[in-house]
Every structure is written in C-alpha cells, then in structure tokens.
C-alpha cells in the first residue's frame, strides 16, 4: 500500500499494487488527517484536499476514490471557525476560492467516489461527503448543514447537492432548521446511502470501492460523466448526454475485452490506461 502526503493534513493511500486489469491497486483513499481539530477545514487543509484531488483526477490508474477520516469521533466538522474568526472581510474574500477548491476538487473527480462517514459530518464536512457519489455511514454518524445558525449558508455545494439527493422541500427543512440528523434517520431520509455497524464505515466503503473497481475503467468514467452531466436536463437532452458517453466507450478496448471475457466466461483483464 503506497502513501503520499499532501501538506500536513491530507494523506492519499493506494491499496494494492495492481495486477494488470482486475482492479487491484486502483482504489485510492483520500484521508482527512487533522485529528487535533476534528478535521476542521482550514485554509491549508483546503489547499491540500484540492491538490490531492488534482493528483488523483490526473491519474488514469485510479478507478475509485474513498474519502475517510483518521479521527475516531468525526469525519469532518466543517470550516475552521476559529481561523475564520480571525479573518478580516478582505481575508475572508481571498480565502473563498481556496475553500471552494476543496469541495469542487472532490465533486469533479472523474471516477466514482465514496465517503466513509462516522461521528460528526457537519457543515463543510457533510458537504465533502455530499460531493461524493455514495455515502457509507456507521451508526455513530451525525450529519447536518448548520450554517444558518452562525450567520452564513452552506457554501461548499450544500444548497445544490442536498436537494438533488432528497428533494427541494426536505433540503429546505434541513438547511433552514440547521438541525443535526443521526444515522438511522439520515439513511431513512436518503442523506446517506448505506448504514453499517459502528466502526465499519471505512472497511465497508473500501470493500464497495473494490467491487466497483473490478469494472471497466473507461465505462466507470463515462457512466459518471453521463450521470453528472445529465442532472437537471430534460429527458431528451439527458439522453443525448448518455449517447455521447456511450459513443466514447463503444469502440474502446474495454468494450472489446468486456464482451470477449463475457463470452469466454472469464474475468475481464482491462487494457492499461493510455
């Protein structure tokens, strides 16, 4: 398992060494590692998350990214309000694109992404999870977007991502009340996708990532692109997005290998990324 650190607070782990196409070694773990602050997102940490995402996004060997935390009681508690309290208005304005870079970095990863959530995932912490395609949470998880209670709004994508998950009315209630939602209700409302026993979120997210990574790298990226670009479009426009994604994979080496493997009743060995 290889490791690379991005600044002081972010670590990327690569799982396995790879074996020529089966998916081993293609799962990357983006680890939030600021335990003394419960992973509060400071300016430095935001830069590191963005840099890690830029590196992962440019790595053709990565098929799935799992976002995890080293803190035993928190995924991420959101923006570093102690740091924010020291900012002048001008400093806060200058920091804004840096903060946005962390959330958009996760959101724009071209491969499937999974958040492994335990403990507190609040404000920007929950927005990092919402930026992922799937959220696996354990029974200790507490999620929410409490920004209006401190005079701001969810500014890491929450006002746009949450209604896409749970609908406009439910998102409005959660954002306007600033309430915290515990794990079982979070799953019932669709705020998280999978609920597991306490302490099992990382293991289950990595296992899910391994199952996803066994599939076609070209297919995974194209499917994600179609899913993301098609959101918010009318059906006719969405089907054109899907057709463009289909054309990108239909004549690929992955498609040829996948069909051959199916007919030969064997596991596919996907061609190396070009």
C-alpha positions as CSV (number, residue, x, y, z in Angstrom):
1,X,0.0,0.0,0.0
2,X,1.6,3.2,-1.2
3,X,1.2,6.5,0.6
4,X,1.6,10.2,-0.4
5,X,1.1,13.2,1.9
6,X,-0.3,16.5,0.7
7,X,0.6,19.1,3.2
8,X,0.2,18.3,6.9
9,X,-3.4,17.3,6.9
10,X,-4.2,15.1,3.9
11,X,-2.9,11.7,3.1
12,X,-3.5,9.5,0.0
13,X,-3.2,5.8,0.2
14,X,-3.2,3.4,-2.8
15,X,-4.5,0.0,-2.0
16,X,-2.6,-2.9,-3.6
17,X,0.0,-3.0,-6.3
18,X,-2.2,-3.7,-9.3
19,X,-2.3,-6.9,-11.4
20,X,-2.8,-6.0,-15.0
21,X,-6.5,-5.1,-15.2
22,X,-8.6,-6.7,-12.4
23,X,-8.9,-3.6,-10.4
24,X,-6.5,-4.3,-7.6
25,X,-4.4,-1.3,-6.8
26,X,-6.9,1.1,-8.4
27,X,-8.6,2.2,-5.2
28,X,-7.3,5.4,-3.8
29,X,-8.1,6.5,-0.2
30,X,-8.1,10.3,0.4
31,X,-7.6,10.6,4.2
32,X,-8.6,13.7,6.2
33,X,-5.9,13.8,8.8
34,X,-6.2,16.8,11.1
35,X,-7.3,14.9,14.2
36,X,-6.4,17.7,16.7
37,X,-9.2,19.8,15.1
38,X,-11.6,17.0,14.2
39,X,-10.7,17.7,10.6
40,X,-12.0,21.2,10.6
41,X,-11.2,22.6,7.1
42,X,-8.6,25.4,7.5
43,X,-7.1,27.2,4.5
44,X,-4.1,24.9,4.5
45,X,-6.3,21.8,4.7
46,X,-8.5,23.1,1.8
47,X,-5.4,23.6,-0.4
48,X,-4.2,20.1,0.4
49,X,-7.6,18.5,-0.4
50,X,-7.7,20.3,-3.7
51,X,-4.1,19.3,-4.5
52,X,-4.8,15.7,-3.6
53,X,-7.9,15.7,-5.9
54,X,-5.9,17.2,-8.7
55,X,-3.3,14.5,-8.4
56,X,-5.9,11.7,-8.2
57,X,-8.0,13.1,-11.1
58,X,-5.0,13.1,-13.4
59,X,-4.0,9.5,-12.5
60,X,-5.5,7.1,-15.1
61,X,-4.8,4.2,-12.8
62,X,-7.3,5.3,-10.2
63,X,-10.8,3.9,-10.7
64,X,-12.4,4.7,-7.3
65,X,-11.7,7.2,-4.6
66,X,-12.8,6.7,-0.9
67,X,-12.7,9.7,1.4
68,X,-12.0,8.7,5.0
69,X,-11.0,10.3,8.3
70,X,-8.4,9.5,11.0
71,X,-10.4,11.0,13.8
72,X,-12.3,8.4,15.8
73,X,-15.3,10.6,16.5
74,X,-15.6,12.7,13.4
75,X,-15.5,12.6,9.6
76,X,-15.2,16.4,9.4
77,X,-16.8,19.2,11.5
78,X,-16.7,21.7,8.7
79,X,-15.0,25.0,8.2
80,X,-12.3,26.0,10.8
81,X,-14.4,28.7,12.5
82,X,-11.5,29.6,14.9
83,X,-9.4,30.5,11.8
84,X,-12.4,32.3,10.2
85,X,-12.9,34.4,13.4
86,X,-9.5,35.9,12.9
87,X,-10.2,37.0,9.3
88,X,-10.9,40.5,8.1
89,X,-13.6,40.8,5.4
90,X,-10.8,41.1,2.8
91,X,-9.1,38.0,4.1
92,X,-12.3,36.0,4.1
93,X,-13.0,37.1,0.5
94,X,-9.5,36.0,-0.6
95,X,-9.9,32.7,1.2
96,X,-13.2,31.9,-0.6
97,X,-11.7,30.4,-3.8
98,X,-9.3,28.3,-1.7
99,X,-12.2,26.9,0.3
100,X,-14.2,26.2,-2.8
101,X,-11.3,24.4,-4.4
102,X,-11.5,21.6,-1.8
103,X,-15.2,20.9,-2.4
104,X,-15.1,21.2,-6.2
105,X,-12.0,19.1,-6.2
106,X,-13.9,16.2,-4.7
107,X,-17.0,16.9,-6.7
108,X,-15.1,17.0,-10.0
109,X,-13.1,13.8,-9.6
110,X,-13.8,11.9,-12.8
111,X,-14.1,8.5,-11.1
112,X,-16.7,7.1,-8.7
113,X,-16.3,8.5,-5.1
114,X,-17.4,7.1,-1.8
115,X,-17.4,8.9,1.6
116,X,-16.9,6.8,4.7
117,X,-18.6,8.7,7.5
118,X,-18.6,8.2,11.2
119,X,-19.2,10.6,14.0
120,X,-19.8,14.2,13.1
121,X,-20.1,15.3,9.5
122,X,-21.3,18.8,9.8
123,X,-21.4,21.9,7.5
124,X,-18.5,21.7,5.2
125,X,-17.8,18.2,6.4
126,X,-21.1,16.9,5.2
127,X,-20.6,18.9,2.0
128,X,-17.4,16.9,1.3
129,X,-19.5,13.8,1.8
130,X,-22.3,15.1,-0.5
131,X,-19.7,15.8,-3.1
132,X,-19.1,12.1,-3.3
133,X,-21.3,9.8,-5.4
134,X,-22.1,7.4,-2.5
135,X,-22.0,7.8,1.3
136,X,-21.4,4.9,3.6
137,X,-22.1,5.8,7.3
138,X,-21.8,3.9,10.5
139,X,-24.3,4.1,13.4
140,X,-22.4,6.9,15.2
141,X,-22.8,9.3,12.3
142,X,-24.4,12.7,12.8
143,X,-24.9,14.8,9.7
144,X,-26.2,18.3,9.0
145,X,-25.8,21.7,7.5
146,X,-25.9,24.1,10.4
147,X,-24.5,27.2,8.6
148,X,-27.5,29.5,9.0
149,X,-27.1,29.1,12.8
150,X,-23.8,31.0,12.6
151,X,-24.9,33.6,10.0
152,X,-23.8,32.1,6.7
153,X,-25.2,29.5,4.3
154,X,-23.8,26.1,3.1
155,X,-21.2,27.3,0.7
156,X,-19.4,24.1,-0.3
157,X,-22.2,22.9,-2.6
158,X,-24.8,22.0,0.1
159,X,-27.6,24.2,-1.2
160,X,-27.3,22.5,-4.6
161,X,-26.2,18.9,-3.7
162,X,-28.6,18.2,-0.9
163,X,-31.8,18.9,-2.9
164,X,-30.5,16.7,-5.7
165,X,-30.4,13.9,-3.1
166,X,-33.5,14.4,-1.1
167,X,-35.7,16.9,-3.0
168,X,-36.2,20.7,-2.5
169,X,-38.6,20.6,0.4
170,X,-36.6,18.2,2.5
171,X,-33.4,20.1,1.8
172,X,-35.1,23.3,2.7
173,X,-36.2,22.0,6.1
174,X,-32.8,20.6,6.9
175,X,-30.9,23.8,5.9
176,X,-33.4,26.3,7.4
177,X,-33.6,24.5,10.8
178,X,-29.8,23.8,10.9
179,X,-30.7,20.6,12.7
180,X,-28.4,17.6,13.2
181,X,-29.6,14.2,11.9
182,X,-28.5,11.0,13.5
183,X,-27.5,7.9,11.4
184,X,-30.8,5.9,11.2
185,X,-32.9,9.0,10.3
186,X,-30.2,10.1,7.9
187,X,-30.5,6.8,6.0
188,X,-34.3,6.9,6.1
189,X,-34.2,10.4,4.6
190,X,-31.6,9.5,1.9
191,X,-28.9,11.7,3.4
192,X,-26.6,8.6,3.4
193,X,-26.8,5.5,1.2
194,X,-25.6,2.7,3.4
195,X,-25.7,2.2,7.1
196,X,-23.2,-0.1,8.8
197,X,-22.3,-1.1,12.3
198,X,-20.1,1.3,14.4
199,X,-16.5,1.3,13.2
200,X,-17.2,-0.4,9.9
201,X,-17.7,2.6,7.6
202,X,-14.1,2.6,6.2
203,X,-13.9,-1.2,5.7
204,X,-17.3,-1.3,4.0
205,X,-16.5,1.7,1.8
206,X,-13.2,0.2,0.7
207,X,-14.9,-3.2,0.0
208,X,-17.6,-1.4,-2.1
209,X,-14.8,0.5,-3.9
210,X,-13.1,-2.8,-4.7
211,X,-16.3,-4.2,-6.2
212,X,-16.7,-1.1,-8.3
213,X,-13.0,-1.0,-9.3
214,X,-13.3,-4.5,-10.8
215,X,-15.4,-3.0,-13.6
216,X,-14.2,-1.2,-16.8
217,X,-12.2,1.9,-16.1
218,X,-13.4,3.5,-19.3
219,X,-17.0,2.5,-18.5
220,X,-16.9,3.9,-15.0
221,X,-15.6,7.3,-16.0
222,X,-18.1,7.5,-18.9
223,X,-21.0,6.4,-16.7
224,X,-20.1,9.0,-14.0
225,X,-19.8,11.7,-16.7
226,X,-23.3,10.8,-18.1
227,X,-24.8,10.8,-14.6
228,X,-23.4,14.1,-13.6
229,X,-23.9,16.0,-16.9
230,X,-27.4,14.7,-17.2
231,X,-28.6,16.0,-13.9
232,X,-31.1,18.8,-14.3
233,X,-31.5,18.4,-18.0
234,X,-34.8,17.4,-19.6
235,X,-35.1,13.8,-20.7
236,X,-34.3,14.4,-24.4
237,X,-31.2,16.4,-23.6
238,X,-30.1,13.8,-21.0
239,X,-30.4,11.0,-23.5
240,X,-28.1,12.9,-25.8
241,X,-25.6,13.2,-23.0
242,X,-25.9,9.4,-22.5
243,X,-25.5,8.7,-26.2
244,X,-22.2,10.8,-26.2
245,X,-20.9,8.8,-23.3
246,X,-21.9,5.5,-25.0
247,X,-20.0,6.5,-28.1
248,X,-16.9,7.2,-26.0
249,X,-16.9,3.6,-24.7
250,X,-18.5,1.6,-27.5
251,X,-15.3,1.4,-29.6
252,X,-12.8,1.2,-26.8
253,X,-10.5,-1.6,-25.8
254,X,-12.5,-2.0,-22.7
255,X,-15.7,-2.8,-24.6
256,X,-13.9,-5.4,-26.7
257,X,-12.3,-7.0,-23.7
258,X,-15.5,-7.0,-21.7
259,X,-17.5,-8.7,-24.4
260,X,-14.8,-11.2,-25.0
261,X,-14.5,-12.0,-21.3
262,X,-18.2,-12.5,-21.1
263,X,-18.3,-14.9,-24.0
264,X,-15.2,-16.8,-22.7
265,X,-16.7,-17.0,-19.2
266,X,-13.7,-15.4,-17.5
267,X,-12.9,-12.3,-15.5
268,X,-12.0,-9.3,-17.8
269,X,-8.5,-8.0,-17.8
270,X,-8.9,-4.4,-18.7
271,X,-6.3,-2.8,-21.0
272,X,-3.9,-0.4,-19.3
273,X,-4.9,3.3,-19.5
274,X,-3.3,5.1,-22.4
